[in-house]
């Protein structure tokens, strides 16, 4: 996972498949990024994620709220992870109904 910067925030791209096995590393990455400032998670390339990863994204939102930094999550509603977020009632916690982040309401 290559972390970048878009001049206003740290960009954490997520793609392919991320499951519980990778969640610990992702958690550390998000904690480190949020400690530095605003973060944008680009999960539009994420093909598969389990409920643990979605819960981690919700927890990251809470960390961002506590730290006073903005966190945006870009998640395709039409993809499997977006559909799972909607099914579990987590899409609202991640910033909106459809794609969140750039087009949805930032949190």
Secondary structure, DSSP 8 states (H G I E B T S, - for coil): --EEE-SSSEEEEEEEEE-HHHHHHHHHHHHHHHHHS-EEEEEEEEEEE-HHHHHHHHHHHHHHHHHT--EEEE--TTSHHHHHHHHTT-TTTTT-SSS-SSSS---
